[in-house]
Amino acid sequence: MSNPHQAFVLPEPLPLDSGQALSGVEIAYETYGELAADRSNAILVCHALTGDQYVASTHPVTGKPGWWERMVGPDKPIDTDRYHVICANVIGSCMGSTGPASIAPDGQPYGMRFPVITVRDMVRGLVALLDGLGIARLHAVVGGSMGGMQALSLAANWPDRAARVLAIATTARHSAQNIAFHEVGRQAIMADPNWQGGDYYGGNAAPDAGLSVARMAAHITYLSEEGLTEKFGRRLQARKDGTPGAKTFGFDADFQVESYLRYQGSGFVQRFDANSYLYITRAMDYFDIAEEHGGKLADAFAGTTARFCLVSFDSDWLYPTAESRHVVHALNAAGAPVSFVELSAPFGHDSFLLDVPALDRVVKGFLDG
């Protein structure tokens, strides 16, 4: 069972890495399964860049199933008959938690007046939510991609808050290539005339064209060349009247892969805010756990009491296996118990969201063990 559309207002201003503080912060979250009397069975699931709190319940805007419904639920790897699962929308996002589209104290949307945030700031908000829920120590924190960054950040900065840390398809720092792809997306948004310096709320037009291009560019990085070739190859898109595809000698979506990316872009703008995309990608680019702890990653985990499990995928070139191995070596140096597995899957970075039975077994084994 889930308890949808819950929100928690932080009683104190939320201090940020920038030196600023946000007051009246609201965090939207969902819960699934019953909390044990001793509060020992809570699992925090952290979402990725464009994710939200609807991990295993119908998305209110798109009507689609939750983004990890195959993983979270009764008798599923994250078993809601055993565990109390919490998933919250991070600050800076746009599904109910305080972000650029939220109303500032002066009664107007923040827009670009919203302070630049970090992944650690997001986790600071999640920890404040856990405090509000009376959960001192999690059975586990789990996340993939940016969710994995949050899991590692929680372990590094709040070492007593989780007994287990499961980080999937992630990294301890953003690489130059990661930052470069994000910058292409941000520039696409800011070049859209409808962006208006971020002050487009309440108007007739939003920077949908720019946000769509940003999503298209990012989506390529979530897939593998093998997966794209198998799914689309150089196949031509059938025409609207059903006739076989043919080159138009123009700039319509001649190829199936072009049509697919346009579809991904147009669907994304229905459910996501362009300014939130700017802020969250910036937070990910700033992410560097070693830098936060004097430059040595092992030092970041020196105080941890948690058990760790890291999972990578052989076709993920966005956060390749070497990034997970880097974290594992640091955990070994810190003396932390850690298991690591590279799984084979053809789907690229998105493998953590898709049907990879081996991942189900790893998740279940680690959480229940």
C-alpha positions, 0 to 999 in steps of 0.5 A: 500500500502507498500513501500518496501526495504527502508533504513535510514542511521543514521547521527550520531554514535549510542551510545550503553549501552556497552559504545561503539558507532556504526557509519554508522548505517543503518536501513532497514524498510517498511511502509504501509498506508499514513502518515497524514499531521500532522504526528499523525497517525503513528504506530510503529510495533516492531518485535520478535527475528527472525522477520523482517521488512516484517510485511505485505509484502512478505518475499524476501528470503522465498516468504512467506507472512509477519509475521503479515499479518493477523493483518496489512493491509486495514480493518485489526485490524491495519488498513493501511487505517487509520494508517501509519505503520512502521516496521523496522529490529532491529540493530544486525539482518540480513535483512538489518539493521546493524548487525554482517554480515554487513561490518565494517569500515575496509571493512571486515564483523564485525563478533564477532567484532560487539558490544554486544547490548541491547534491549534499543540499538535496540529502540535507533536505532528505535527512531533515525529512527523516528527522521529521518522520522520526527515523534515526537510522535507515535499514538501507538507502538505495539509488541509481545514477543521481540517486546513487550520488545521494546514497553515497553522499548520505554515507559520507556526510551522515555516516550513522543514518543508514546501515546499508548503502546500495549505489547503482550505476553512479559515481563519486564525482562528475567527469568533464564529459558528464559536465559537457553534456549537461552544459549542452542541455543548459545552453539549449534551454537558455537559448530558447527565447521563451526562457526569458531569463527563467522568468516564464512562469504565468506566461503563455509560453515556456522554453519547451523547445530548449528543454526538449533538445536538452532531454534529447541530448541527455537521453542519448547518453542513457543508452548504449550504441549496441542498444540503439543499433538493435532497436533502430539501426538505420531504419526509416520511419514509416510515413503518417499514412502508413506507407513504408519509410523513405528519405524525404530529402528534407529535415523531417524525422526520416530515421526511426531514431530521430522520431524516437528522440523527438518523442522523448523530448516532447513527452518530457516537457509535459512533466518537467520544469526547465529551470529545475533541469538547470539547477539539478544538472548544476548540482550534479556537475558540482558533485565531488565527494572527495573534494568535500572531504579534503581531496581524498575519497577514502577520508570521506568514508572513514567514519562509516558503519554501513555495509556497501554494495555497488553495481555497474553495467558493462554497457554504461558509458555515462557512469562506466564501471571504472567510476564504481571501482574507484568508489570501491577502492576508496571504501576498501581503503577506509575499511568499510565492508563492500561488495561490487558487481558489474552486470551485463546488460545491453541498455546502457546507463538506463539498465538500472531502470529496465528489466535486468533480472540479475539486478533484482537478485543483487538488490534483494540479496543485499537488502535481505541479507 
